[in-house]
Amino acid sequence: MSEISKQVARVGANSLSIGRGVAGLWLAHELRTTQPKDRDWVMASKVASLVITDTIDGKMGRYANPSRLGSWLDQMSDKAFVLPPMITLANKGEIADYHWQVKLGRDIGVTALRSVVHLNGGSTAAETLGKMKATAEMTGLVVASSPLAIEYPELSNKVFESATILNLASGAQYMQAFGSFTLAALREQNQEQASLKLAKQLNAA
């Protein structure tokens, strides 16, 4: 029974991740077709509900034991949920262009580093800064979808400024972690080569 419940939780977590990613297109459309004065708390509550699914699918995934597929879906869905609306807001002049550009560059770089680490048998759990930047990005989307967008026109941009700073900081943190992983792998490789060399010398003696 426990195994069945874990399978159900895993499917549920993956479904929430996929749904959140697809919802990014819906949100981009809503932001594109509305002006700040037309946005209300109903729209903001819908966006907030989607944001909450990020926490729910994470808890469900941990209950079901994290899988590589689940982790990948969670990471990709967060990007798909946040990036299209950010581009839409930038195109409408509500936030600066560099916010989504920094995010895109950081996400591509981190995804590439993660792939290299995974291919070499390592793992890369989300760092605290990475979680903080995701929270800031999603908070920015909730603000942009609410009446706060008209009451405080610069608020969305300010929130995304903090997200951009966190994007840069978390990207640097991943680079440092990747460097440590690479050095550790090189040391292990050198130790293996030294051991093989010693073994050959002993056999030849």
Summary of the structure (lengths in Angstrom):
residues: 205
radius of gyration: 21.5
end to end distance: 60.6
largest distance: 85.1
contacts: 616
relative contact order: 0.12
helix: 86%
strand: 0%
